[in-house]
Amino acid sequence: MIRKEESPVSSNVSKSLFDFGKNRVHKISKDGMTDLIRLIAAEKHEAGQPFYVLDLATIERLMDKWNRSLPHVKPFYAVKCNTEPVLLTKLANLGANFDCASLLEIDTVLSLGISPNRIIFANPCKAISHIKHAAAVGINFTTFDSEHEVDKIKKWHPQCRLLLRIKAPSDSGSLRPLGKKFGVLPEEIEPLLHYACNVSGLKVVGVSFHVGSIAQDPNIYSEAIAGARAVFDVADYLGIPKMQILNIGGGFRSTPLFEEVAGVVNEAVQDYFPDPNLTIIAEPGRFFPETAFMLVTHVIGKRVRGEKIEYWIDDGIYGSFRPTLYNSCFVGIKPISVKASSESCQICESTIYGPSCDSLDAVAIDIKLPELQLDDLIVFYNMGAYSKCGGTKFNGFDMLSTPTYLVNTNSS
């Protein structure tokens, strides 16, 4: 269930301080966020037009956290999580590389002036047209987990360096396991390596795994790293040139658990890969954008039924809230009255619906909120992961073009 966020302390913000032009970064204190949101809503958006706010300072803090906790692991941000151009540019400037899974994701990154050498085509099953495009634009780093993929790469991109994607020994410790769809089984490793290297003549340079989205048990990383070590040993047995890269995939969130995960990863790497020349990479997705984005919605409808109140807002499960179907517990909520002086103290049992005519389009059911009025705002926190990228035009509500406003809360 979506939880209610505590109201931050408000501070006055002068309207003259802000120019809502494209890509303008608004430098504010965290206490000024509520006033800024009111200003953006009043100046730029009527009810029916939600918008995002991205705090670039949060991205900086998260990169610092990553570098402190996993100093030897290079992040290749999973572009599918959030393709906001400003986010990608910020991450590139902070030193991140990129994990792309399709032709369009590749072109999205390249269009920002980012070198193809900073991209891994981390999709174990690629369409031929996408492989040909990767070869044409100079992306020479990808994953595979089947003989058929080897055959496609051999024909259309034989110079590409490869990582063998293995199934993590256990992905039951993650919220969304991926092992059913991706990764070779232990008994398939030796024949596939032989086929890729000794038969097809391709260059396999390392091993990739993914423990699953939103890891809950840090020990699954240790098990997977041990499994990767076994693959390196098989490669040595087959006489394959020394592999140099370990890709530990994703599953990371910016929570207290991350420090424990990082500790397990660092210890396992020391135990199983003492070679100081090994290159270690990862594919974090939600770790960077999840907490950096908030979504601002308007109350567009209201119905009172006894002691319960139902609200309609201008975004829903066919837009930014599709991820909340399986991880709503991560989302925080804060109502904002358009007029600060009219905030209600009465707390009511409330349900929030999205704008479509689908009865399944419920964002939050049976939560406690102060009574709101039409055109009031409801802010949802932790909305940067798999939200905007999942938007559709279902029922004629265009959730693909929701704008993003930039802030930097490093300033006071």
PyMOL commands that set and color helices and strands:
alter all, ss='L'
color gray80, all
select helices_A, chain A and resi 15-17+30-44+56-69+79-81+85-93+103-110+116-118+128-137+147-156+186-199+219-237+256-272+290-292+324-330+340-342+388-390+394-396
alter helices_A, ss='H'
color red, helices_A
select strands_A, chain A and resi 3-4+25-27+51-55+73-78+97-100+119-121+141-144+161-165+174-176+203-208+213-215+245-247+279-282+293-305+308-313+332-336+347-353+362-370+377-381+404-408
alter strands_A, ss='S'
color yellow, strands_A
deselect
rebuild
show_as cartoon
